[in-house]
Amino acid sequence: MTKYPDGHLYSRVPRISTPQDGVFSRAQARSAGFTRGAIDWRVERGLWVPVAGAGLIEQGEPVKLHQLVNAMALTWPDAVVIGPSAAQLWYMSAPLPDSSTLMCAVPQQRRQRPGLKPRLAQLPENEVTKWRRNILIQRRHPALMDSLAWLPRAAADELFAWIMLHRRISANEFANLLAPRAGHRGVVRLREYHEWLNSRAASFLEFQVHCLLRAAGIEGWKANEELILPGGKRVFPDILFEEKKVVIEVDSREYHHTWRAFNDDRTRDNRYHASGYQTLRVTAQIITQTPNQFLSDVRALLAMR
């Protein structure tokens, strides 16, 4: 987009929009020299289009999360980006659902504006920090916690599996953030996730397998611990009986349904076998329909080893 100096005859947007990811307000346009009539004329003809709240952007410019954040700050300077919106800013690779609405906390009751979803809340000072241009944002770990509590269950489970896989929150950190959320929305789910986190399971299906092994009194295993095979290959078995050299791999439909995943699983099994490890694979169907047979197979394999 071509930028012109302030006051130039052909200036299309206020210069202040550049550090604001292309977003600006009517007040900023007035300060840059645009008259009320010129602003109305551009908005009426669609040359400037609403982003969210008081935010405007030039026609044709993409509207993504960063633009929504700038629009929030122009609308409510005291608002704080929270929950999934904050988590997505901190972790662009996190599996969070796309949304055209920005979640934010406000200290006083505010009317919902297009593109902005205010939540009346006073966050603790230690959970708030500043993003670019002093825009207020919830810190990384509290944002992940609230995302887990507020998202639909399937989306929350996927996010938690990502947190486990990438070691984003330790069990102690999770416990410290969980305590002040007692009685709030989603706390029962968060307590379940805390148990899951302590188990080091990378998916809910893995957590179910852990519970099944513990209930059966089968011990001597570790979950998702680093294992270095001969030749220096680093792997992270789902469940490892190191002394017996037995590996249990948990195959969920979500992560093991493609041909690439199928091939990767067999390649990893071959590496285990070549290194003296025996693998046993378990699926959700096995856990739900024939759990006793699975436990018998585990005991038999351990006895053989």
C-alpha positions in Angstrom: 0.0 0.0 0.0 1.4 3.4 -1.0 2.1 5.8 1.9 1.9 9.5 1.5 3.1 12.3 3.9 0.4 13.7 6.2 -1.5 16.4 4.5 -0.6 15.3 1.0 -3.3 15.9 -1.6 -3.6 12.1 -2.3 -3.1 10.8 1.2 -5.3 7.7 1.5 -4.9 6.9 5.2 -3.4 8.6 8.3 0.2 7.9 8.8 -0.4 6.7 12.3 -2.0 3.5 10.8 1.4 2.2 9.8 2.6 1.1 13.3 -1.0 0.0 14.0 -1.0 -2.7 11.4 -3.0 -0.5 9.0 -5.7 0.3 11.6 -6.8 3.8 12.6 -9.8 5.6 14.2 -11.9 8.5 13.0 -10.3 10.6 15.8 -6.8 9.8 14.4 -7.9 10.6 10.9 -9.2 14.0 12.1 -5.8 14.7 13.9 -4.1 13.8 10.6 -6.0 16.5 8.8 -9.0 14.7 7.3 -12.3 16.6 7.7 -15.4 15.0 9.0 -16.9 15.2 5.5 -13.8 13.5 3.9 -14.0 10.7 6.5 -17.7 10.1 6.0 -17.2 10.2 2.2 -14.5 7.5 2.4 -16.5 5.3 4.8 -19.8 5.6 2.8 -18.0 4.6 -0.4 -16.2 1.6 1.2 -12.7 3.1 0.8 -12.3 2.8 4.6 -14.0 -0.2 6.2 -14.7 -1.1 9.8 -12.3 -3.6 11.5 -13.8 -3.9 14.9 -15.2 -1.3 17.4 -13.7 2.1 16.5 -11.1 0.7 14.2 -11.0 1.4 10.4 -8.8 0.0 7.7 -8.3 0.8 4.0 -10.3 -1.3 1.6 -8.5 -4.4 0.5 -6.2 -4.7 3.5 -6.4 -8.1 5.3 -8.2 -8.2 8.7 -6.5 -10.7 11.0 -5.9 -11.0 14.7 -3.3 -8.2 14.8 -5.8 -5.8 13.3 -8.5 -6.8 15.8 -6.0 -6.1 18.7 -5.2 -2.6 17.4 -8.9 -1.9 16.9 -9.6 -3.0 20.5 -6.9 -0.6 21.9 -8.4 2.2 19.9 -11.9 1.4 21.2 -11.1 0.6 24.8 -7.5 1.5 25.8 -7.9 -0.1 29.2 -9.1 -3.5 27.7 -6.9 -6.6 28.0 -6.6 -9.3 25.3 -7.5 -12.6 27.0 -8.1 -16.3 26.6 -7.8 -17.9 23.1 -7.1 -14.5 21.5 -4.1 -13.8 23.8 -2.9 -17.4 23.4 -2.9 -17.1 19.7 -0.8 -13.9 19.8 1.7 -15.7 22.0 1.7 -19.0 20.2 1.0 -18.6 16.5 1.5 -22.4 16.0 -1.0 -23.4 18.7 -4.0 -25.3 17.4 -6.6 -22.6 18.2 -9.8 -22.1 16.1 -9.9 -19.0 13.9 -12.2 -16.3 15.1 -13.4 -13.0 13.7 -14.1 -11.8 17.3 -11.5 -10.7 19.8 -11.9 -11.7 23.4 -11.0 -9.0 25.9 -11.4 -8.2 29.6 -12.7 -4.8 30.6 -12.8 -3.2 34.1 -16.3 -1.8 33.6 -19.4 -3.0 31.8 -19.1 -2.3 28.1 -21.6 -2.8 25.3 -20.4 -5.4 22.8 -19.1 -3.9 19.6 -18.7 -5.7 16.2 -15.6 -7.8 16.3 -15.0 -7.3 20.0 -16.3 -9.6 22.8 -15.8 -7.8 26.2 -15.8 -9.8 29.4 -16.2 -7.9 32.7 -13.2 -9.0 34.7 -10.4 -7.5 36.7 -7.3 -9.6 36.1 -4.6 -9.9 38.7 -1.7 -7.6 37.9 0.7 -10.5 37.7 -1.3 -12.0 34.9 -1.2 -8.9 32.6 1.7 -7.5 30.6 2.1 -5.2 27.6 2.2 -6.1 24.0 3.3 -3.8 21.2 2.6 -0.1 21.7 1.7 -0.8 25.3 -1.5 -2.7 24.4 -2.5 -4.8 27.4 -2.5 -8.6 27.1 -2.9 -11.6 29.3 0.4 -13.4 30.0 1.2 -16.6 28.2 0.3 -19.3 30.8 -2.9 -17.7 32.2 -4.1 -17.2 28.6 -3.6 -20.9 27.9 -5.4 -21.8 31.1 -8.4 -19.7 30.2 -8.4 -21.1 26.7 -8.6 -24.6 28.0 -11.5 -23.6 30.3 -13.5 -21.7 27.7 -13.0 -23.5 24.3 -15.4 -26.3 23.2 -14.2 -29.6 24.6 -12.7 -31.0 21.4 -10.8 -27.8 20.7 -9.6 -27.7 24.3 -8.4 -31.3 24.2 -6.4 -30.6 21.0 -4.8 -27.5 22.6 -3.9 -29.4 25.7 -2.3 -32.2 23.7 -0.2 -29.5 22.0 0.7 -28.0 25.4 1.8 -31.5 26.6 3.8 -32.2 23.5 5.7 -29.0 23.6 6.1 -28.8 27.4 4.5 -25.4 27.6 3.4 -25.6 31.2 4.8 -27.6 34.1 2.6 -29.4 36.6 3.6 -26.9 39.3 2.9 -23.9 37.2 -0.5 -25.4 36.2 -1.4 -26.0 39.9 -0.5 -22.4 40.8 -2.7 -21.0 38.1 -5.5 -23.5 38.9 -5.9 -22.5 42.5 -7.3 -18.9 42.0 -9.7 -20.2 39.3 -11.7 -22.3 41.8 -15.4 -21.7 41.3 -14.9 -20.2 37.8 -16.1 -21.5 34.5 -14.3 -24.6 33.3 -12.5 -25.4 36.6 -13.7 -29.0 36.6 -12.1 -29.5 33.2 -8.9 -27.8 34.3 -8.6 -30.2 37.3 -8.9 -33.1 34.9 -6.2 -31.6 32.7 -4.0 -31.2 35.8 -4.3 -34.9 36.4 -3.5 -35.5 32.8 -0.5 -33.1 33.0 0.9 -35.0 36.0 0.7 -38.2 34.0 2.8 -36.7 31.2 0.3 -38.1 28.6 0.4 -36.4 25.2 -3.3 -37.1 24.5 -6.4 -38.0 26.3 -6.3 -41.5 25.0 -2.7 -41.9 26.5 -4.1 -40.6 29.8 -6.8 -43.4 29.7 -4.1 -46.0 29.1 -2.1 -44.6 32.0 -5.2 -44.9 34.2 -5.8 -48.4 33.1 -2.2 -49.5 33.8 -2.2 -47.9 37.2 -5.6 -49.5 38.1 -4.2 -52.9 37.1 -1.1 -52.4 39.3 1.3 -52.5 36.3 4.4 -50.5 37.3 7.9 -49.8 36.0 7.0 -47.5 33.1 7.5 -43.9 32.1 5.5 -41.7 29.7 7.0 -39.6 26.9 10.5 -39.8 28.3 13.5 -39.2 26.0 15.1 -42.5 24.8 18.4 -42.4 22.8 18.6 -45.5 20.5 22.0 -46.9 19.3 23.3 -44.6 16.7 22.1 -41.5 18.5 18.5 -41.5 17.4 16.3 -39.6 19.9 12.8 -40.8 20.4 9.9 -40.3 22.9 8.0 -43.5 23.4 4.4 -43.0 24.5 5.0 -45.6 27.3 8.4 -47.1 28.0 9.3 -50.1 30.2 13.0 -49.4 30.2 14.2 -52.3 32.2 12.1 -54.8 30.1 12.8 -52.9 26.8 9.1 -52.8 26.0 7.4 -49.8 24.3 3.6 -49.2 24.1 2.5 -46.8 21.3 -0.9 -45.3 21.6 -2.6 -44.9 18.2 -5.4 -42.3 18.2 -7.4 -41.8 15.1 -6.6 -38.1 15.2 -2.8 -38.5 14.7 -2.5 -41.9 13.1 -5.1 -42.0 10.3 -2.9 -40.8 7.3 -0.6 -42.9 5.1 2.3 -40.8 6.2 1.5 -41.4 9.9 1.1 -45.1 9.1 4.5 -45.2 7.4 6.2 -43.2 10.2 4.8 -45.6 12.8 6.3 -48.7 11.0 9.6 -46.9 10.6 9.7 -46.2 14.3 8.7 -49.8 15.1 11.6 -51.0 13.0 14.0 -48.8 14.8 12.8 -50.1 18.2 13.1 -53.7 17.1 16.5 -53.2 15.6 17.6 -51.7 19.0 16.2 -54.7 21.0 12.9 -53.1 22.0 9.5 -54.9 21.6 6.5 -52.7 20.7 2.9 -53.1 21.5 0.3 -50.9 19.8 -3.1 -50.0 21.4 -6.1 -48.1 19.9 -9.1 -46.4 21.4 -11.2 -49.3 20.3 -9.0 -51.7 22.2 -9.2 -49.6 25.4 -12.9 -49.2 25.3 -14.0 -52.7 24.1 -11.3 -55.2 25.2 -9.2 -53.5 28.0 -8.7 -56.8 29.9 -7.2 -58.5 26.9 -4.9 -55.5 26.4 -3.7 -55.8 30.0 -3.2 -59.5 29.6 -1.1 -58.9 26.5 1.0 -56.3 28.4 1.6 -58.7 31.3 2.5 -61.6 29.0 5.0 -59.4 27.0 6.6 -58.2 30.2 6.9 -61.7 31.5 8.5 -62.9 28.3 11.1 -60.1 28.5 
